[in-house]
Amino acid sequence: MRDAILALFALILTGCSVPTSVRIDIPPVRFESFTHMDNRPPEQRVSRIESDMHGMITYFGDDKLFPTPDKLVRTSLQKVFGERLSWLRVTLTGFVFSIREEGASWAYPDSP
């Protein structure tokens, strides 16, 4: 019971200190000169909170990161490379945006 109360308290504190969403301002592009595919694994598309003995990690998925990672990468590539990417296919296979909070860990009874 004590562990459950401590875990709930840690979760409440985490909710107070981590942003609920992240917005990155990027100007839109008029067109994209390349084709793209978003092949990220499902666990990278959803937001979640994990903890270990060192702290808590908040992962921001498509629902909490604006623009979505796919759009952010596409827009950045188009701005940097422009027409040089014509006739190419770009595949996004991974994108992780996370914040680690040291010390905001679960309480373990046997920890020092």
N, C-alpha and C positions, 0 to 999 in steps of 0.2 A: 504494500500500500504506500509506504514511504517513497519508494522508487517512482511509482505512478504520479504522486503529487509533485516530486522534484522534476520529473519529465514534463509535466504540464506547466510548471512554473518556468522551466527553461524555454519551452515553446512560446509562452506568452512574452517573455523577454526578447526572444528572437524576433517576434512579430513587431516589436517596437523599434528595433534597431536596423532592420534590413529594409531597403526600399521594396515596395510592392510591385513596381514595374520600372522598366528602364526605357527611356525615350532618347533616341539618337537623332538629332536633326541633320538630315542630309537633303540637299536639293534634288528634286526629281530629274531624271533624264528623259529626253523626248522619245528616244527609241533605243533598242538594244541591237547591236550588230552581230550577236552570237546567239546560239541556242543554249539552253541550260536545262539541267535536271537536278532535282533535289533528292538525293539518295541518303539523307541522314537517317540513322536508326531511330525508331520510335521514341526511345528514352531521351533522345536529345531534343525532341519536339515538345515535351511537356515540362512544366515547372514542378520542382520538388525540393524538399528539404531533407538532408541526410546529416547524420551526426556520427562522430567517432570520439575516441578518447582525447583528441586534440581540439575539438570544437565542432561547430555546425557549418555546413556548406549549403548555401541556397543556390540552386540551379534555376536559371531563367529560360523558359521555353518560348515557343511561338506566342503563347497567350500573354506573356509578361514582358516581351522585348519588342519594341517598336522602332523602326520597321522590323519585320521578321528577319531572321538571319539570312534566309534565301534572298530576300530583296536587298538587304544591306550589302551582301557580297556582289550581287549582280550590278547594283548601282555603282559600287566602288570600282569594280573591274571596268565598267563602261567608261567611267570618268578618267581612269588612269590610262587604259589601253585603247579605247575608242575603236576605230575601224581596223586596227591591227588584229582584233579578235574575230573579224569576219570569217565565215565558213568554219568556225571552230565550235565544238560543243564543250561546255564547261559543266562539270559534275561536282556538286557539293556533297562530300561524303562525311563530313563531320564539322560541327560547330558547337562549342561549349562556352557558355558565359556563366560564371559562377562567382560568388562572394563567400570567402571563408571568414568565419568569426572565431578567432582564437579565444579559448576560455569559456565560450558559451556551450559547454558540453553537457551531456547527460551525466548524472551522478552515478558513479559506480561504487558499490559498497566497499570493495576491496582495493580501491585506488588510493595512492598515497596522498 
